[in-house]
Amino acid sequence: MDECILPVKNTGLRGVDVASSKICDVRGKQGKLIYRGFLIEDLAKNASFEEVCFLLLYERLPKKQELEAFNQSLKQKRKVPENIFSFLKTLPVKMNPMDVLQMATPLLIQTDETIGESGIENILFSAENLIAGIATITAAWDRIRNKKNVVPPDNDLNHGANFLYMLNGEKPDDETARVFDTSLVLHAEHSFNASTFTARQVASTRAHIYAAISAAIGSLSGALHGGANVRVMKMLKEIGSVEKIDAYINDILDSGELIMGLGHAVYQTDDPRAIIIAPMSKRMGQIAKQPQWYELSRELEKKGKAAFKAKKHSDIYSNVDFYSASLFYTMGIATDLFSPLFAISRVSGWAAHVIEEQYAMAAPKPSLYRPGAEYVGEYCGHDECVFIDMDNR
C-alpha cells in the first residue's frame, strides 16, 4: 500500500474561531481571564461561587434578593433521588470517579419536570439542577466507595462548604471553606476548552442539557484536560524532595516529555488562576502541616522554567493545574477526585454555554456543528479503489 501523508490544517482547531460568545474572554498574551466582562482576580477576591454561577447563567451579577433566591433554589435541588445512591452502591468501588459521575449525571433528569419544554426559564432550572446535583453525586460516591454512610446536605452552608461537609462528614472551618469556594470560582469557566466545546457541540444538535453536560464530563476525564492536576500530584510524589528536582527536570526535558502543570494552549504568560491559587496552596499546606507540597511545587516551577529556557530557548509558564494539585491534596481530598472537583465548578460554565448555544447565539452561525476533514486515506485523491470479491483478494 502506497503511503501518502498530506498536511492537515488547524490541527486541534487551535486559533480557529468557531462561534461567537458573550460568556468568557481569555486573553492569552496579557494573561487575563474575564467572565462576562469581570476580571477573574476581582471575582476571586469579592464574589462567592453562587454569585459567579448567577453571573454566568443570567449574564449579570445578582442583587441581594436575587442571590438569596438563587441560593435557596440550589439548596432545594441538592437532595437527589435515593435511587441514584442505590445505583451507585451497585458499582465496583474501584471505578474511576469521573466514569461514575458521567454515568450518574443523566439520572438527575428524573427530578426535572421541565425537560423537553421550550423556554429559557426551563433550561435555567435544569442548569441549577445539575450544579446542585453533581456536587451531591460526587460526595456520595466517595462516601459509598469507602463504605461510609452518605451525608445529607446541610442547607445552612453555602455550595462549597456543603460539598466539603457531604464529603467529610464534618463542617469545614471558615478559612478552608473560603479557599475552596475561591477555587470553584477559578475553575468555573474558560471559554472554548475541550469540554466546553464538547458541551456546545452536543447542544448544537438540540440535545437536552443533561446529554450535553454528560458528554462534557467525558471530555474532562481525559488526562490532558481535567486529569492534568492528577498527573501534577503524581509528579510531585515521584520527585519527593527538593533535592531531586534538578535530576527529574533534566530527565524529563532530555526525553522530550513535559513537566506537568507548565505550559498552556492559550496563555503566553503565567495563568492568572495559578497566580491566585499558589498562595492558597501555601496556606492550606500550613494548616494541614504539610508545607512540603507547596515548597516542592514552588521550587519545581522556578527550576523548571529556567531549565526549559536554557534547553528549549523559549519561555514556559505555569497553568492552573500546577498549584491546584497541592491545594486539593493538602485539603485532604483524594487525588482521583480532582477531576470531579473540576466538574463541580465547571458545570456552571458548561450550562451557560449550552444556554447560549441553544438560545442566545443561534442566529450568527448554523444550528449544527459540522466541521470538515481532509481525507488522507487510501488512493489519496486518485481513482477510487476497485472492489475485489472475497475469493480473489
Secondary structure in CASP SS format (residue, H / E / C, confidence):
PFRMAT SS
TARGET T0000
AUTHOR 0000-0000-0000
METHOD secondary structure of the structure
MODEL  1
M C 1.00
D C 1.00
E C 1.00
C C 1.00
I C 1.00
L C 1.00
P C 1.00
V C 1.00
K C 1.00
N C 1.00
T H 1.00
G H 1.00
L H 1.00
R C 1.00
G C 1.00
V C 1.00
D C 1.00
V C 1.00
A C 1.00
S C 1.00
S C 1.00
K C 1.00
I C 1.00
C E 1.00
D E 1.00
V E 1.00
R E 1.00
G C 1.00
K C 1.00
Q C 1.00
G C 1.00
K E 1.00
L E 1.00
I E 1.00
Y E 1.00
R C 1.00
G C 1.00
F E 1.00
L E 1.00
I H 1.00
E H 1.00
D H 1.00
L H 1.00
A H 1.00
K H 1.00
N H 1.00
A C 1.00
S C 1.00
F H 1.00
E H 1.00
E H 1.00
V H 1.00
C H 1.00
F H 1.00
L H 1.00
L H 1.00
L H 1.00
Y H 1.00
E C 1.00
R C 1.00
L C 1.00
P C 1.00
K C 1.00
K H 1.00
Q H 1.00
E H 1.00
L H 1.00
E H 1.00
A H 1.00
F H 1.00
N H 1.00
Q H 1.00
S H 1.00
L H 1.00
K H 1.00
Q H 1.00
K C 1.00
R C 1.00
K C 1.00
V C 1.00
P C 1.00
E H 1.00
N H 1.00
I H 1.00
F H 1.00
S H 1.00
F H 1.00
L H 1.00
K C 1.00
T C 1.00
L C 1.00
P C 1.00
V C 1.00
K C 1.00
M C 1.00
N C 1.00
P H 1.00
M H 1.00
D H 1.00
V H 1.00
L H 1.00
Q H 1.00
M H 1.00
A H 1.00
T H 1.00
P H 1.00
L H 1.00
L H 1.00
I H 1.00
Q H 1.00
T H 1.00
D C 1.00
E C 1.00
T C 1.00
I C 1.00
G C 1.00
E C 1.00
S C 1.00
G C 1.00
I H 1.00
E H 1.00
N H 1.00
I H 1.00
L H 1.00
F H 1.00
S H 1.00
A H 1.00
E H 1.00
N H 1.00
L H 1.00
I H 1.00
A H 1.00
G H 1.00
I H 1.00
A H 1.00
T H 1.00
I H 1.00
T H 1.00
A H 1.00
A H 1.00
W H 1.00
D H 1.00
R H 1.00
I H 1.00
R H 1.00
N C 1.00
K C 1.00
K C 1.00
N C 1.00
V C 1.00
V C 1.00
P C 1.00
P C 1.00
D C 1.00
N C 1.00
D C 1.00
L C 1.00
N C 1.00
H H 1.00
G H 1.00
A H 1.00
N H 1.00
F H 1.00
L H 1.00
Y H 1.00
M H 1.00
L H 1.00
N H 1.00
G C 1.00
E C 1.00
K C 1.00
P C 1.00
D C 1.00
D H 1.00
E H 1.00
T H 1.00
A H 1.00
R H 1.00
V H 1.00
F H 1.00
D H 1.00
T H 1.00
S H 1.00
L H 1.00
V H 1.00
L H 1.00
H H 1.00
A C 1.00
E C 1.00
H C 1.00
S C 1.00
F C 1.00
N C 1.00
A H 1.00
S H 1.00
T H 1.00
F H 1.00
T H 1.00
A H 1.00
R H 1.00
Q H 1.00
V H 1.00
A H 1.00
S H 1.00
T C 1.00
R C 1.00
A C 1.00
H C 1.00
I H 1.00
Y H 1.00
A H 1.00
A H 1.00
I H 1.00
S H 1.00
A H 1.00
A H 1.00
I H 1.00
G H 1.00
S H 1.00
L H 1.00
S C 1.00
G C 1.00
A C 1.00
L C 1.00
H C 1.00
G C 1.00
G C 1.00
A H 1.00
N H 1.00
V H 1.00
R H 1.00
V H 1.00
M H 1.00
K H 1.00
M H 1.00
L H 1.00
K H 1.00
E H 1.00
I H 1.00
G C 1.00
S C 1.00
V H 1.00
E H 1.00
K H 1.00
I H 1.00
D H 1.00
A H 1.00
Y H 1.00
I H 1.00
N H 1.00
D H 1.00
I H 1.00
L H 1.00
D H 1.00
S C 1.00
G C 1.00
E C 1.00
L C 1.00
I C 1.00
M C 1.00
G C 1.00
L E 1.00
G C 1.00
H C 1.00
A C 1.00
V C 1.00
Y C 1.00
Q C 1.00
T C 1.00
D C 1.00
D C 1.00
P H 1.00
R H 1.00
A H 1.00
I H 1.00
I H 1.00
I H 1.00
A H 1.00
P H 1.00
M H 1.00
S H 1.00
K H 1.00
R H 1.00
M H 1.00
G H 1.00
Q H 1.00
I H 1.00
A C 1.00
K C 1.00
Q C 1.00
P C 1.00
Q H 1.00
W H 1.00
Y H 1.00
E H 1.00
L H 1.00
S H 1.00
R H 1.00
E H 1.00
L H 1.00
E H 1.00
K H 1.00
K H 1.00
G H 1.00
K H 1.00
A H 1.00
A H 1.00
F H 1.00
K H 1.00
A H 1.00
K H 1.00
K H 1.00
H C 1.00
S C 1.00
D C 1.00
I C 1.00
Y C 1.00
S E 1.00
N C 1.00
V H 1.00
D H 1.00
F H 1.00
Y H 1.00
S H 1.00
A H 1.00
S H 1.00
L H 1.00
F H 1.00
Y H 1.00
T H 1.00
M C 1.00
G C 1.00
I C 1.00
A C 1.00
T H 1.00
D H 1.00
L H 1.00
F H 1.00
S H 1.00
P H 1.00
L H 1.00
F H 1.00
A H 1.00
I H 1.00
S H 1.00
R H 1.00
V H 1.00
S H 1.00
G H 1.00
W H 1.00
A H 1.00
A H 1.00
H H 1.00
V H 1.00
I H 1.00
E H 1.00
E H 1.00
Q H 1.00
Y H 1.00
A H 1.00
M C 1.00
A C 1.00
A C 1.00
P C 1.00
K C 1.00
P C 1.00
S C 1.00
L C 1.00
Y C 1.00
R C 1.00
P C 1.00
G C 1.00
A C 1.00
E C 1.00
Y C 1.00
V C 1.00
G C 1.00
E C 1.00
Y C 1.00
C C 1.00
G C 1.00
H C 1.00
D C 1.00
E C 1.00
C C 1.00
V C 1.00
F C 1.00
I C 1.00
D C 1.00
M H 1.00
D H 1.00
N H 1.00
R C 1.00
END
